[in-house]
Structures are given as structure tokens and as C-alpha cells.
Amino acid sequence: MTLSHFLCVFLERSLTPCGFFWDALSRPARFSRTLKRATIKDVATLSGLSICTVSRALRGLPKISASAKAKVKDAAEKLGYRPSAAAARLRGGRTGAVAIVVPTATTWYFSQAAEAAEEIIADGGLDPMLVSLRGQEQVQSRIFDDPA
């Protein structure tokens, strides 16, 4: 089980880490089913249409027949498909993520400043990411000195 699966299930089920590990070890198949998110490929397979047609129908683009739109809508509802906002942003060339860089997140001042910045960034429709340097010169030089 990957770290991302751990975090998703942990947050979704609101369990303590010990409870999560016990459940994951005793019933691993259950977690793989709950983490599987319907994709556009799944909608295309169920509707019997191409991925391109499904994509155009979901976005409401022209030149898609009413019957094809109905098939896509039914398949998407049946699968519980939700478009991935992160994938759409990446496709558009923008992630919508903003890094909040603090020297350390353990002091009161920087934790309060980071929380305030997170709130403002999230209100603006972007995704805040907290980066704590913790006195690591390598991380600091990579973030501020390299123009990559």
C-alpha cells in the first residue's frame, strides 16, 4: 500500500494509525475497492464510445449527438464519475498550487503565518502547499537559487 493510499484511507475513515494498519492488514481488498475512482476510460468502456467522444460530451463541446451525450451521462452517473480538477489544471499547463515556504513550522509565529496564508490561497481557488525548510541548506538553495 502506497503512502498516498494510506493518507486517503486514513483521512477518509478518520481512524487512528494503529486502527488503519490493523484494517489494512486484515482486509486489503476492501481498501483497493474504496480507493478506485472512476476514470474517463471507465466511462468510455461502459458507454461503448471512444475516450475522445466521452471527453467532448463531458465538457459540453459541440458536434456530439444527443444520444451519445445521454449514454455518457448515464455511464458517468452509474460509475459515480467526477472530473479530476488536478488533471484538468495539469492539462491546461497550470497546477494551481502555491508553495508557502517557512523556515520552520514548529514555532508559533510561522505556523500562524502559514495558516493565514493557506486560508487566503484556498479562498482564491488555489491549492496551498506548506514547505518547511527546517534549516536544511540544500532545500533552501534548491528553492531559492536554482531557476529551474
N, C-alpha and C positions, 0 to 999 in steps of 0.2 A: 504494500500500500504506500503510495507516494505521500509526500508532505502535503501537497495540495488536497488530496483526498482526505487526509487526516483533518486539515483545517476546515474543509467544507462540512464534513460529517460532524466534527466537534462543535462547530458553530450552529449547525442545523439542529442538532439534537440537544444542545446545551447540557452536555454531560461533563463530569469531571474527567480528567485524562485517564485515571485508573478505570473508570467505567467504560470509557471508549475502547481502551485496549482490550478489556475483557470481552466486550461485544464483538469487536473486530476479529478476535481470535476464535470466538465460538461460532460466529455466523458471518464469514467473509462474503458469501454470495449475496447476502441481503444488502450490503453496502454498495456493491457494484451495480445493483439494480437501481438503488435510490440515487446514485450519482450520475447515471446515464441520462444525458439531456438530449432531447430530440434535435436532430440536425436537419439542415435543408435537404441533405441526401435521403434521410428517412422519409421526409415529406414527399420527395420526388418518387421514391420507390413505392410508397403507399398509393400515391395518386396516379402512378403509371405515366408520369410526364418527365421531361428532362429537367435537370437541375437549373438550367438557364431559364426555362419556362416558369418553373416554380419561383425562382428569384424575381423574375419580372412581375409575376402575379402578386407576390407578397408585397412588392414595393409599389404596386398600383400603376405600373407603366403601361402605355398603350400597346395595341396590336396583340392582345391576349383575348381569346374568345371568352364569352360569359360562362360556357360550360367548363372550360379549363380553370377559370377563376373559382368556380364553385367546387371543383374537385380539389383544388389546392386548399381552399378554405376548410373544407370538410376534413381533409387529411391532417392539416395543421391543428385543428381543434381536437381531433381524435388523439393525436400524439402529444398534445399539450405543448406544441412548438412555440417558442418565444425567440425572436431575433436577438442575437448577441450584440449588445451595444459596443462592446470592446472590439469585436470583429469588424463591425461597420466602421468604427473610428480608424482601425488599422488599415482597412481597405482604402479609406479616404486619405491616408497618409498622416493622420494625426491621432495620437493616442489619447489625448485629453487628460494626461497625467501631469501633475505638478509636484515636484520634489520639494519638501520642506527640510532643509539641511540645518541641523543644530549641532553644537559641539558635544553635547551630552543630553540625553533625555531624562536623566535621573534627578536633575535639580529642579526645584520648584519653578524657578523663573523660566527656564527653557521649555519645560513641559506645559506650562500655562500659555506661553507664546505659541507653541506648536499647536495646541488645541484651538486657540483663537484663529490661527492661520488655516487649520483644517476646516473649520466652520465656514470661513469666508470662501475658501476654494470650493467646497462642496456646494455652497449656496449659488456659486457661479456655474454649476453644472459640470465641474471637472472632478477628477479623482485625485485626492491628495495622497502622497506617499511620504512617510517620515524616514529620514536618513540621519542616523546619529553617528557622528564621526568618532566619538569615544577616544579622542586623542591619537587616532591612527593616522600617521603622516602619509602613508601610501594612499589611503582612501581620500584624504583631503587633497593631495596633489592630483589624483586622478580626476576628481570632480572639478577642481578649480583651475588647474594648469593645462590639462590636455584639451585641445579644441576639437576633439572627436565628436 
